[in-house]
Amino acid sequence: MTSEVGRCRGWKLKILKRALKDGVIVLKIETLDDLWHLYNTVAANDIVISRTTRRVRIGDDDSRKQESVRKTMVLKLRVEEVSFHTFSNRIRIKGQILEGPSDLVNIGSYHTINIETGDTLTIIKEHWPKFVLDRLKEATKDKIRPMALVVTIEDGSAELFLAADFGIRETVSIRSNISRKRGSQKSYDSTMKDFFADVLLAVKSQLEQHQIGLIVIAGPGFVKDHFREFLNNARIKNLPSVIVESTNSIGIPGAKEILFRGVISKAVTELKVEKETQLVESLIEHISKDDGLGTYGDAEVARAVQYGAVEDLLVTDKRLREGSEKERHKMDSLIRGTERARGRFHIVSTEHPAGDQLDRLGGLAAILRYRIDQS
C-alpha cells in the first residue's frame, strides 16, 4: 500500500480481469479518482476479495501465553457497508467473511478491508449495471489529470480546496487576527505577513502531497493579489501555473464560483466537477424560469425519457450507490432509454455543492431538449 494519493505517475485505473459470465471484475487502483470510482462501484451484497491485515491471537489455548499480532491474509467478504474516507484517502469495505485461512479467522465473523492506491480488488456481482461498466471503461481511458489547488483568501481568512474529477474538498482552513489599530500600518503589515506565511506553508504542504497542475487564488478584495506576489517571491521550485480570480466570497461559495465559471478547465485541464456544476446550475435556472426544460423527480424524469426529450440526464452518485438492486435496475433502464434517444447521462458527485443541490431534488433530474405536454 502507498499514501501517494493523487500523484500523477502516468498510470490510471486498470481492469486486470473481466469475466462477466462469472460476474467477476478485478481492478488495480492507481489514483484518488480511482478510489472514487471504486466507491461508486462496490455495493451491499457484492462479494469482494483482497489482501488485507487482521489482528489475530496466536499461541497456546492458555490465554496467558497468547499474544495478539497483525497477520497479512487474503479474505473473501460479502459486503455490508462501503465508506470513502477522503482525509485518509482510502475506501473501507465492511462485510462478513466467506473465505479465509481457517487457522486465523472464523467464517461468518466480520472484517473491514482498507483499499488505498496501489491495491488490487476482486469484485463479484450478480448483475453489473451498464452505467457501472461504462464508468469503469471511461475511467481506464481517462488521461491522468493533475488536481487544482483553489486558495480562497481575504484579510485573516483562507481556505484551501483540492479540485479533482471526484469533486472538491476543503483541506486546510486558516484564521489569523489581523491588527487594525488606527494609524498602525506597521502592525497591520506585520500580522498580514505572518498570515501569508501560514497560508504559504499550507500551499507547500499540498504541493508536496499531491500532483497539482494549477493554483487558483481567489477572493473579493485585493488580498488575493498581495498573496500572489508573496507566493511568487517565495520562489518555490517547480511551482505550477498560478492565476488570480475575483469572487464574491471565500470558502465553499467562492470555490463554487470558480467551478461554475470553468476557470480550471480553461486554464489547464477539464474537470468533471466543473462540468457537473455547470449542468446543475443550468437545471436550476430552467426550473426557476419554469420554461419546461428542467424537470426532476422519478415520475417526471421517467416520462421525459419515455418521450425521448432528455438532453442531459443527471443522477447523483449517492442515489446510484445507496439504491436497492431494484432501484439500480430502474436507473439502468432510464440511462439506456436516454442514450437510445441520443441523450447524455451524467453521474453527479455529491462531494461538491452542485451535487448537494441535486441530492436535495431527489438525486434525479433532467435537462430537456424540448417541452413536453404536461396534461
N, C-alpha and C positions, 0 to 999 in steps of 0.2 A: 504494500500500500504506500501511497505517497500523498503529501499535503500540497503538492504544487498545482492546486486547482486554478484553472484559468490561464495557465501558462501556454503560450502559443508554440507548440512543438512540431507543427506540421502534420499532426495526427487528428483524426476525427473518429466518431463512433464507428465501431466495426461490428458487423454481423459475422461471427465466426461460424455459425451453423444455422441453417434454416430448413427445418423438416416439418412443414405444416401438416402433413398427414398424421404425424405423431403429436402435433401441437407444440413443437419444440423450436425455440429460437435461443441462440447463445450470443450474448453481447459482451464486447470489451469496451469499458468506459474510459474515455480519454480526457474530457473537459467538463467544466461546470455545467455547460449547456447540455452535455450528455446526461449528467445526473438529473437534470430537469426533465429530459425526455424519458428517462427511466422511471422517474417518479410518476409520470403520467401514463406509463405502460403497465406496470405491475399493479394488480388489483386483488381485492379479497377473493379467496378460494383458488387463486392461481397456485401453482407449485413452483418453488424455486430451489436451485441447487447452487451452493457456493462454498468456497473455502472460508473458514471463519475460526475464531478462537472462542474457547469456553472454559470457564473455571471449573475444575473437577477435583474430587478428593481421591488421593491415592494412598496406598499403604495398607496395613492390616485392618481388619474389621474393628479392632480396638481403637476407638476414636482418639485416644491419647497418642497413638502412633501414626495417625493420618495427617497428611498435610494438603493444603489447597494450592493447586498450581494451574496455570493457564496453558491449555493444550490447543494446538492447531489441528483442525479436522475438516472434513467435508460433510456438510449436513444437507438434508432434503427437508424442506418445510412446506406445510400448507399455510398460505398467507392469511393473516387476520388483520394486520394493520401495516400501513406504509406511511412514513413521515419523512419530510425533507428538512434537514437541519441546516439552514443556509449559513449560519455563522461558523459551524464546524465543517461545512462543505461535505456532507455525507447524507446518504439515504439509509434509513433504519427500517428494516423489514422484520416484523414480529410474526411468529407463527408457531404451529405445533410441529414437532419433529416427527417425520415419517420414516426417515432412514438415517443411520449414522453408526459409528463404531459402537458395537454393543457393550464393550467393556468400559466405555466412557460416558454414554448417555442413556437415558431411559426413553424409549419410544413413547410418544404421547406427551412428553414434557414440552415446555416452551423455551424458545430461544429467540434472540434478536440478532440478525446479521447486519453489520455495518458495511455499506458499499461506498467506496471512495474512488477517485480517479486511479486508473491502473488496474482496477479489479475486473474480474470476469464473472458473469452471472448467467445461469441457465434458467429460462422461463418456460413453463409448460402451461398452456391454456386449453380449455375445451373448445373455445372459439376465439379466433383472432379477428376482431373487427377490422374492416377495411381502413378506417381512419387511423387506427393504431399502426397498421402495416405501412400505410402511406407516410405517416410521421417518421417512422424508423428509417424508411427508404430515403426520405428527404434529409434526415439528419446525417446519413452516411455520405450524402453528396454535398452537403454544405461545406463551403470554404471555412477554414478556421478564421474566425473574425476576432480581432482583439477587442477588449472591452473599452468603454469610455468612462472616464472619471469626471463626474459633474461636481463642481465645488460651488455651492450657493453661499454667498457671503455678504455681510454688511457689518456695521460697527459692532464688534464684540461677539458676533454670532456667525457660525459657519457650520454647514452640514456637507458631508461628502457622500456621494452616491456612486455605486457601480452600476453601469447600464450595460446589459448584455441581452442576447436574444430571449432569455427566460424571463426578463423583467428588469426592474430597477430596485435596488435595496440600499438603505442607508447603512454606511459602515462606520462613520465617525460623526459625533456631534461635539462642537467646541463652543464653550461660553467663556467670555472674559469680561471683567469690569474695566471699561474704558474711562479714563479720567476726563471729566468735562468741566473742571473748575474754570470759572470765568477768568480769562486773561492768562491761563496757564497752558500755552501751546506746547511748551517743552514736556510737560507731564502727559498731555494727550499723545504726542508723538512717541513718547517712551512706552506707554501702555499699548498703543497700536502696534509698535514694533514687536513687543512681546507676543501679542495676539497673532500677528503674521507668522512669527517663528513657530508657534504651536501648530498653526494650520500647515505650514511648510513641512514640519515633522510628520504630520498625518499624511500628507501627499506623498512624501518619500516612502513611508511605510507601505502605502498602497502600490506604488511603483515596484517595490521590492517583492511584494506578494503576488502580483498579477501582471499579465501582459496587457498594458494599457496602450491603446493606439491614439487616443485623443484626450486632452484635458479641456473641459469647458468650464470657464469661470463666469458665474452669473450672479446677478443681483440688481436691485433697483437704483442704487446710487453710484458714487464714484469709488467706493471702497474696492470693488472688483478690479478696477483699472489700477489702483495702487498696489493691490496684491499681485496682479500680473507683473508689474515692474519688480516687485520684491522677489517673485519667483524667478524671473529672468536673471536678476542679479545673483541668485544663489548658484548659478552655473552648474546645474545638475547634469551629470553625464547621461547622454542618450535620452534627454528629455523629449517626450513625444510632442506632436503639434499642440499648440495652445491657442484657443480662441476665447474671446470675451463677448458675452451676450447680455443684453439688458432684459430683466424680468420684473414683473410687478411685485414679486415677493421672493423670499428664500424658502428653504425647506422643501417639503413634498410639492406644494403648489408651484414653486419656482422650477423644480425639476420636471414637473408635468408640462409646464410651458415649453421647456426645451424639447421634450419629446414630441409635443403636438406640432411644433414648427419644423420638425425634421432636421434640426441642426446637425445632429451626429451623422445622419445619412448623407447630407450634403457635403460634409467636411471630410469624412474618411471611409465609412462603411455603412451599408444599410443594416439596420437592426429591426428585427421583427417587432420589438416592443414599440418602436416609433410608428410602424405601420398599423399595429393594433390600436394604438392611441388615436390615430387619425380616423380609423374606421369607426370606433366607438363615438368619437366627437361628431362625426357625420351622422351617425344613427340618432344621437341625442338631438341634433339640430333638426332632422326630419320630424322626429316625434314632437319637438317643441312647436314647429311650424304647422303641425297637423296636416301635412301635404300628402299623406297616404303612402309615402315612400319609405317609411320606417315603421317596423312592427316588432312586437315582442310577445312572449307567452307561447306555450306549447300549441294550443289550438290555432292561434293566428298564424304562427310560423308554418305549421303543417299545411294550412290552407294555401298560403303563399307558395309553398313548394309544389303543391298539387297543381296550381295554376301555371307553374313554370315561370313565376315572376321574380324569383330571388336572384339578385345580382351578387350579393355577399351574405353568406350565412355565418353568423357569429355564435360560437358556443364556448363557454368558459371551460378551462381545463378542470376546474373543480366539479362542474356538472358531469363531465365525462368520467372523471376519476372516481367520484363517490356514488355514481348511479348504480342501480342493480343491473343484473345481467339483462333483464327485460328492457330496462332504460337504455342500456348501451346498444341493444339491437334496434330500438326505436331511433336513436340518434344516427346509427349507421344507415338506416333506411332514409332519413331526411338528407343525409350527406349525399348518398347515391342519387336521390331524386334531384337535388340541387345541381350536381355535376352532369346529370343527363340533360338538363336544360341549359348547360353551358354556364352555370353559375360557379362562384368560387366559395370555398369553405375555409374558415379561419378558426383555429383554436386560440382563444384569447387567454393569456396568462392572468391569474388573479394576484400576481406578485407586483402589480403596479396599479395606480389609481383608476385607470380606464377599465381594467379588468374588474375591479371592485364595483364600478358603476354598472357594468353589465351583469355582475352577480346579483346586484340589488334588483335588476329587472327580471330575475329568474334564471339567468345564465344562458338564455337562448333568445336570439333576436335575428332580424334580417333587414338588409337594405334592399329595396325593390327597384327593378328597372322600370316598372310602370305601376300605376294604381290598379287595385283590383276592386270589383264590386263588393261592397260591404253588406248587401242585402242577403 
